[in-house]
Structures are given as C-alpha cells and as structure tokens.
Amino acid sequence: MKPLVSIVILNYNGAGYLAKFLPSVLATQYENFEVVVADNGSSDNSISLVKEKFPSVKIITNNTNEGFAGGYNWALQKVKADYYVLLNSDVAVDPHWIQPIVNLLESNKTIAACQPKILSFNNKDVFEYAGAAGGWIDALGYPFSRGRVFDVCEKDNEQYDTAAPIFWATGACMMIRSELFHAMNGFDASFFAHQEEIDLCWRLQLAGYKIYACPQSAVYHVGAGTLPRGGRKVFLNFRNNLIMLTKNLPLSSLIWKLPARFSLDAISAYKGLLSGDTSFFFAIAKAHFAFMGYVLSGKLKRTQSPKALETLEGVYPGSVVYQYFIKNKQYFSKIVAKLAHY
C-alpha cells in the first residue's frame, strides 16, 4: 500500500474557490489519498456546498477563524496520515501531481517537506508569486524564490526543473511528513498568517532535516500577490519576519542583523510615504511596535540550537534588496549566479 496522503484545504468563506478547484483535486491520480476541507469559521455556504457537490470530501469545522497558522494546527490534530498536503483553496492541480513528491520523500528520509512548481493559474507558463519553484532567503531574512524576486515573476522555461534543496516550501502547496509537523509543534500560531511556513521550514532545517522543491510536479495558483501593499497583509509580513529572525538566529547574528532590518524597513516605509502610500508606511510602523511589544511581553520562545543562517540550504549570503534595487538584478538566476548550485 502506498503512503496515505491527506490533502487538507483550509477554508474561510471560500465557497467560490471550492466549487471551482475541488474537481481537479478530486481527479488526482494516486491510489491512497483523501481530501479534507477544514473550515475555519466560515459564514458563507462553504460547508453546505461541499456536502452537496462533493460528498466524498471529509469536512471538519472550527467555530472561529484562527488564521492560516492556528487553523492548520487545529485541523491537523484531527487528521491521521503519512503525509499532509497543505493546499490553498485557489489551486488547480495536474492529475499526477502527488506521485513525484511522494517518490522524492520516500527516497530520502531526511527530507521533511517538499513543494511542487507553483505556476500562475491565469498565465500557466509564468511562475506564481507564492513560492514559484522553491523558496530561498537572504542573509537579512528577506524571502524570495527560484523564479520570483519581490514582485517580478519569471516565465517558466524549465530553468528550475531540477529537484533541489531550498530554504522554505510554500504554504500554498506543501507536502510534509505528518510526524515531523507534530514533532515541531506545527506552525507558530502567533503569526496568524504570512511567513509561518518559512519559520517552520527554518526550524526543520535547524533540527537536521531538508526542504526540497520537486518541479516534476506542478500546480496552478490564483494567488494574492497582487493585493494592495497596505493594511494587515503588510503588517503581518513585516512583524512576523522580525519575530522569525529573533526566534531562529544566533545572538551573534541577531545583534547586527536586527538593527539592519529595522533600518531597511524604515527606508521602505518612508519611500512609501513619500510616494503617497500612507497605508504602507503606517503598516510597517505598526509592525515594528507590535514586534517590540511581543518581545517585551515574554511570549517569544527562541529556538534551542540556532545556527548561522548561511550554514543552511537555500540561503543567499548577500542582500537580495541590494541586488534587486541597486544592481537591478530581477531574476533569481542572476542574483545567485556565483553560488555552486541552485
């Protein structure tokens, strides 16, 4: 019997997406899988729609919206499988997308999690913002991807079609060993949403495991990379990134990297303000104050055995901000060209 794969879709008021994308997920060609919709306190007709239109789908319900992080922590406590696939509700899949990832995980027990190639649903030969061909991070903690740097998404010309170690696998579509998800205590629920998957993958690497991209599998994501920059999304991204760095970096690195990040964040905020984007400015300012409040509250728990970031896989040892904005290098391959492999 092949390993049991449980495809868990966290849903919040996503009836339209479920109606559109569940058929492709249910058409998956793999002999031992199940589909679970974990409803995160929806107020729309998501549950009734799934019951009526997709009776083979398992449903678990939460009374409140605990965000991506808390929602999956709650849901996966109720799901028993060899592998979990965390799949966004706005993703279409190819029929044979599961097997290549299972093959990779089964071939190497040190690989904790994998992601497929993430392409744009609306432009299927272009990488999608949320993960592209595998997540990386730079020395100051700025995330980017093979095929996506900041807002520039490359065309997929099979340039990243080799399975390779990465720093983080996207939460839009991640397969992870169930026992390791629970052994790491899942996501950090305080993140609510944004960058919790990077934090989890970082902790997995610190525990001695690898994260991989498996481009032999492809999925198609509608995504939210075009959402306005201001408001809660920017707040969560900037706050959570600073929390993640403070949790996982050695103190010898944190003592200079944290002030550097505060300075670069401030430059971004004032650039937004000068261009008239006041919501962006105030979201970053609010994120900094919230981060400091979080640290002073004593809630932050540092990783037991932090290691220098540059010793891990999928790390660019320089500044992606400098390469992108000053050197005008907008493609991943141009930025990491001098590294041994990517």
CORRA-V317351 format. One line per field, one symbol per residue. burial: b if it has 24 or more other ideal C-beta (glycine too) atoms within 12 Angstrom, else e. A space follows every 10 residues. Layout:
burial->???
This chain:
burial->eebebbbbbb bbebbebbbe bbebbbebeb eebbbbbbbb bbeeebbebb eeebeebbbb bbeebbbbbb bbbbbbeebe bbbbbbbbbb bbbbeebbbb bbbbbeeeee bbbbbbbbbb beeeebbbbb bbbbbbbbbb bbbbbbbbbb ebbbebeeeb eebbbbbbbb bbbbbbbbeb beebebbbbb bbbbbbbbbb bbbbbbbebb bbbbbbbbbb bbbbbeeebb ebbbbbbbbb bbbbbbbbbb eebbeebbeb bbebbeebbe ebeeeeeeeb bebbbbbbeb beebeeeeeb eebeebeebe ebbbbbbbbb bebbeeeebe bbbebbeeee eb
